[in-house]
């Protein structure tokens, strides 16, 4: 008697792994729709662990295209439901962590909030070893971390900014970003998370370290319909201007892409820091100590944000405005 062999069915997600890994001549990028459908399956937990690992690493080797990022972001945004009452001026992503300098960008956030701008900061921590992350520093400074959307609203109302960890914003994305130390490489989650703009803020600023990714973010933001976006080479990948070197700002303004290079603020280069004591941030803010690099970084980062927010029309005007705001800051905040 002949034994029948039950038919084997291919897993629905296998097609997306095959597209990315078919070989030197057969592989290609995902279309926007394929990226959308694949990320929906990932977000819904409809993929096997081995498939997810293969998918992420194939994308990492190839590097994400603007079309792929567009589909990924659209899929994730469908799962995020920020309250309509949370009106945000500036979306600020923080996923890289710092390793050469203190996180001076935090003082820029505090300064922007003091000017009346509502800043929504989202990010992740601990996925890469030997780095200082926003959440950890905020805790050390005694500042609150939002656990839910209600906390976000209260913190924006009381202090002008909020930090919402990815684990609360999107638990599924948090699980994937935590694979960094297992896989040994960053994944597309590090890229797409920066583009989420969960609260539909009118302005978005992003810090990207690797040069090849900056125009990809710019074009993806344009395709997503974001009207005011700035992408900079952030120090270590955070949104922080390095005042020692010229800063290329790649922007989107009302659907148009444009690039502008801001000149360096110094004619010399500062050595990387060796003292990562968080108290140095506090003492600079309070005016109890001086730090030439740190102060220039804070002012320079704020200046870029001021042009993005429409408060200044040129780098010199924005930098003068940032210096004035810095000199009038509330030193008792920290």
C-alpha positions as CSV (number, residue, x, y, z in Angstrom):
1,X,0.0,0.0,0.0
2,X,1.4,3.4,-1.0
3,X,1.9,5.8,1.8
4,X,0.8,9.4,0.9
5,X,3.1,12.2,2.0
6,X,1.2,15.3,3.2
7,X,1.9,18.4,1.1
8,X,4.2,20.9,2.6
9,X,3.2,24.6,2.5
10,X,5.6,27.4,2.4
11,X,5.3,29.9,5.2
12,X,3.7,33.1,4.0
13,X,6.6,35.2,5.2
14,X,9.2,33.1,3.3
15,X,8.6,35.1,0.1
16,X,10.0,38.2,1.7
17,X,13.2,36.5,2.9
18,X,13.6,35.0,-0.6
19,X,13.3,38.4,-2.3
20,X,16.1,39.8,-0.1
21,X,18.4,36.7,-0.2
22,X,17.9,35.1,-3.6
23,X,21.5,35.6,-4.6
24,X,23.9,38.1,-6.2
25,X,21.9,38.4,-9.4
26,X,18.4,37.6,-8.1
27,X,18.0,39.7,-5.0
28,X,16.3,43.0,-5.0
29,X,14.8,45.5,-2.6
30,X,11.2,45.2,-1.4
31,X,8.6,47.3,-3.0
32,X,6.7,49.7,-0.7
33,X,3.7,47.3,-0.6
34,X,5.9,44.3,0.1
35,X,7.7,46.2,2.9
36,X,4.3,47.2,4.3
37,X,2.9,43.7,4.3
38,X,6.1,42.1,5.7
39,X,6.3,44.6,8.6
40,X,2.6,44.0,9.4
41,X,3.3,40.3,9.7
42,X,6.3,41.1,12.0
43,X,4.2,43.5,14.2
44,X,1.4,40.9,14.4
45,X,3.9,38.1,15.5
46,X,3.2,36.1,12.4
47,X,6.8,35.2,11.6
48,X,9.2,32.6,13.0
49,X,12.2,33.7,14.9
50,X,14.6,32.3,12.3
51,X,12.8,34.2,9.6
52,X,12.9,37.4,11.5
53,X,16.7,37.1,12.1
54,X,17.3,36.3,8.5
55,X,15.1,39.1,7.3
56,X,16.7,41.7,9.5
57,X,20.3,40.8,8.6
58,X,19.6,40.6,4.9
59,X,18.3,44.1,5.1
60,X,21.3,45.2,7.2
61,X,23.7,43.9,4.5
62,X,21.7,45.4,1.7
63,X,20.8,48.6,3.6
64,X,17.2,49.8,3.5
65,X,15.8,51.7,0.5
66,X,13.5,54.7,0.9
67,X,10.6,52.6,-0.4
68,X,11.3,49.9,2.2
69,X,11.4,52.5,5.0
70,X,8.2,54.0,3.8
71,X,6.4,50.7,3.9
72,X,7.9,49.7,7.3
73,X,7.0,53.1,8.9
74,X,3.5,53.0,7.6
75,X,2.9,49.5,9.0
76,X,4.2,50.5,12.5
77,X,2.3,53.8,12.6
78,X,-0.9,51.8,12.1
79,X,-0.2,50.2,15.5
80,X,0.5,53.4,17.4
81,X,-2.4,55.5,18.7
82,X,-1.3,58.7,20.3
83,X,-4.0,60.9,21.8
84,X,-5.2,63.7,19.5
85,X,-4.9,66.1,22.4
86,X,-1.1,65.7,22.6
87,X,0.0,68.6,20.3
88,X,3.7,68.3,19.7
89,X,5.9,70.9,17.9
90,X,9.1,68.8,17.6
91,X,9.6,65.1,17.2
92,X,13.0,64.1,18.6
93,X,14.3,60.5,18.3
94,X,17.1,59.2,20.5
95,X,18.2,55.7,19.7
96,X,22.0,55.8,19.4
97,X,23.5,56.6,22.8
98,X,26.7,58.6,23.3
99,X,30.3,57.2,23.8
100,X,32.8,60.0,23.0
101,X,31.0,63.0,24.6
102,X,28.4,63.6,27.2
103,X,24.8,63.9,25.9
104,X,24.8,67.7,25.5
105,X,21.8,67.4,23.3
106,X,19.7,67.0,26.5
107,X,20.4,70.6,27.4
108,X,19.2,71.6,24.0
109,X,15.9,69.8,24.6
110,X,15.5,71.6,27.9
111,X,16.3,74.9,26.3
112,X,13.8,74.4,23.5
113,X,11.1,73.5,26.0
114,X,11.9,76.7,27.9
115,X,11.1,78.7,24.7
116,X,7.6,77.2,24.7
117,X,8.2,74.4,22.1
118,X,6.5,71.1,23.0
119,X,9.1,68.3,22.4
120,X,8.3,64.6,22.2
121,X,11.4,62.5,22.7
122,X,11.3,58.7,22.0
123,X,14.1,56.2,22.1
124,X,15.6,53.1,23.4
125,X,18.5,52.2,25.8
126,X,20.8,49.4,26.5
127,X,20.8,47.7,23.1
128,X,24.5,48.6,22.5
129,X,27.1,48.2,25.2
130,X,29.3,51.0,26.5
131,X,27.0,53.9,25.6
132,X,25.1,56.6,27.6
133,X,21.4,56.6,26.8
134,X,18.8,59.3,27.2
135,X,16.6,57.4,29.6
136,X,19.5,56.5,31.9
137,X,20.7,60.1,32.1
138,X,17.2,61.5,32.7
139,X,16.8,59.1,35.6
140,X,20.1,60.2,37.0
141,X,19.0,63.8,36.7
142,X,15.8,63.0,38.6
143,X,13.5,63.7,35.6
144,X,10.5,61.5,34.9
145,X,10.2,58.8,32.2
146,X,6.7,58.4,30.7
147,X,5.1,55.0,31.1
148,X,2.0,55.7,29.1
149,X,0.3,58.4,27.0
150,X,-1.2,60.1,30.0
151,X,2.3,60.6,31.5
152,X,3.4,62.1,28.2
153,X,0.6,64.6,28.3
154,X,1.3,65.6,31.9
155,X,5.0,66.0,31.3
156,X,4.6,68.1,28.2
157,X,2.2,70.3,30.1
158,X,4.4,70.7,33.1
159,X,8.0,70.8,31.6
160,X,7.5,71.2,27.9
161,X,9.0,67.8,26.9
162,X,8.5,64.1,27.5
163,X,10.6,61.0,27.0
164,X,8.6,57.9,25.9
165,X,10.7,54.7,25.7
166,X,10.2,52.4,22.7
167,X,9.2,49.6,25.1
168,X,6.1,51.6,25.9
169,X,5.6,53.2,22.5
170,X,5.9,50.0,20.5
171,X,6.6,46.8,22.6
172,X,7.1,44.7,19.5
173,X,9.7,47.1,18.0
174,X,11.4,47.1,21.4
175,X,11.8,43.3,21.3
176,X,13.4,43.6,17.9
177,X,15.8,46.4,18.8
178,X,16.9,44.3,21.8
179,X,18.3,41.7,19.4
180,X,21.2,44.0,18.7
181,X,23.6,42.2,21.0
182,X,22.3,38.8,19.9
183,X,22.7,39.4,16.2
184,X,25.8,41.6,16.6
185,X,24.5,44.3,14.2
186,X,22.0,47.0,14.3
187,X,18.7,46.3,12.5
188,X,16.3,48.3,10.4
189,X,14.4,49.1,13.6
190,X,17.1,51.6,14.5
191,X,16.3,53.4,11.2
192,X,12.6,53.2,11.0
193,X,12.0,54.2,14.6
194,X,13.5,57.6,13.9
195,X,10.9,58.2,11.2
196,X,7.8,57.2,13.2
197,X,6.7,60.7,14.3
198,X,4.1,59.1,16.6
199,X,2.4,62.3,17.6
200,X,2.3,63.9,14.1
201,X,4.5,66.7,15.2
202,X,4.8,69.6,12.8
203,X,8.6,69.4,12.8
204,X,10.9,66.4,12.9
205,X,14.7,66.4,13.6
206,X,16.9,63.3,13.2
207,X,20.5,62.6,14.0
208,X,22.1,59.9,11.7
209,X,25.8,58.9,11.9
210,X,26.4,56.9,8.8
211,X,26.5,59.2,5.7
212,X,24.7,56.7,3.4
213,X,21.6,56.7,5.6
214,X,21.1,60.4,5.8
215,X,19.6,60.9,2.3
216,X,17.6,57.7,2.7
217,X,15.9,59.3,5.8
218,X,15.4,62.5,3.9
219,X,13.7,60.8,1.0
220,X,11.6,58.5,3.2
221,X,10.4,61.6,5.2
222,X,9.5,63.3,2.0
223,X,7.5,60.2,0.8
224,X,5.8,60.0,4.1
225,X,4.5,63.5,3.6
226,X,6.4,65.1,6.5
227,X,6.6,68.8,5.7
228,X,9.4,70.1,7.9
229,X,12.3,67.7,8.6
230,X,16.0,68.1,9.3
231,X,18.5,65.3,9.1
232,X,22.0,65.9,10.4
233,X,25.1,64.0,11.0
234,X,24.5,63.7,14.8
235,X,27.5,63.1,17.1
236,X,27.5,59.4,17.6
237,X,24.1,59.2,15.9
238,X,22.2,61.4,18.4
239,X,20.7,64.8,17.5
240,X,23.7,66.8,18.5
241,X,25.7,69.1,16.4
242,X,29.5,68.7,16.6
243,X,30.7,72.3,16.7
244,X,34.2,71.4,15.6
245,X,33.2,70.5,12.0
246,X,30.8,71.8,9.3
247,X,27.3,70.3,9.7
248,X,25.4,69.2,6.6
249,X,21.6,69.6,7.2
250,X,19.5,67.6,4.8
251,X,16.0,68.9,4.9
252,X,12.4,68.6,3.7
253,X,10.4,71.8,3.4
254,X,6.8,71.5,2.1
255,X,7.6,68.5,0.0
256,X,10.9,69.7,-1.4
257,X,14.3,68.3,-0.4
258,X,17.2,70.7,0.2
259,X,20.7,70.6,1.6
260,X,22.6,73.3,3.5
261,X,26.0,73.2,5.2
262,X,26.4,75.1,8.5
263,X,30.0,76.2,9.1
264,X,32.0,74.9,12.1
265,X,31.9,77.0,15.2
266,X,35.6,76.5,16.0
267,X,38.8,76.5,14.0
268,X,40.2,73.7,16.2
269,X,39.2,70.3,17.2
270,X,38.5,69.4,20.8
271,X,39.7,66.1,22.2
272,X,37.1,63.5,23.2
273,X,36.0,63.6,26.8
274,X,37.3,61.3,29.4
275,X,35.1,62.4,32.3
276,X,31.5,61.2,31.7
277,X,30.2,62.4,35.1
278,X,26.5,63.4,34.5
279,X,27.1,66.2,37.1
280,X,29.1,68.0,34.4
281,X,25.8,68.6,32.5
282,X,24.2,70.0,35.6
283,X,27.1,72.3,36.5
284,X,27.2,73.7,33.0
285,X,23.5,74.3,33.0
286,X,23.7,76.0,36.4
287,X,26.6,78.2,35.3
288,X,28.8,76.7,37.9
289,X,31.4,75.6,35.4
290,X,32.5,76.2,31.8
291,X,32.7,73.7,29.0
292,X,33.6,75.3,25.6
293,X,32.7,72.2,23.5
294,X,29.5,71.4,25.4
295,X,28.1,74.9,25.4
296,X,28.8,75.3,21.7
297,X,27.1,72.0,21.0
298,X,24.0,73.0,22.9
299,X,23.8,76.3,21.2
300,X,24.6,74.9,17.7
301,X,22.0,72.1,18.1
302,X,19.3,74.6,19.2
303,X,20.1,76.9,16.3
304,X,19.4,74.2,13.8
305,X,16.1,73.4,15.6
306,X,15.1,77.1,15.5
307,X,15.4,77.2,11.7
308,X,13.4,74.0,11.5
309,X,10.7,75.4,13.7
310,X,10.6,78.6,11.6
311,X,12.0,80.9,14.4
312,X,15.0,81.9,12.4
313,X,15.8,82.3,8.7
314,X,19.6,81.8,8.6
315,X,22.4,80.1,10.6
316,X,23.8,83.4,12.0
317,X,20.4,84.6,13.1
318,X,19.6,81.2,14.6
319,X,22.9,81.0,16.5
320,X,22.4,84.5,17.9
321,X,18.9,83.5,19.1
322,X,20.2,80.3,20.6
323,X,23.0,82.2,22.5
324,X,20.4,84.7,23.9
325,X,18.1,81.9,25.0
326,X,21.1,80.1,26.6
327,X,22.1,83.2,28.5
328,X,18.6,83.6,29.9
329,X,17.9,80.0,30.8
330,X,16.3,79.0,34.1
331,X,19.4,77.8,35.9
332,X,17.4,76.3,38.7
333,X,15.7,73.8,36.4
334,X,18.4,71.2,37.2
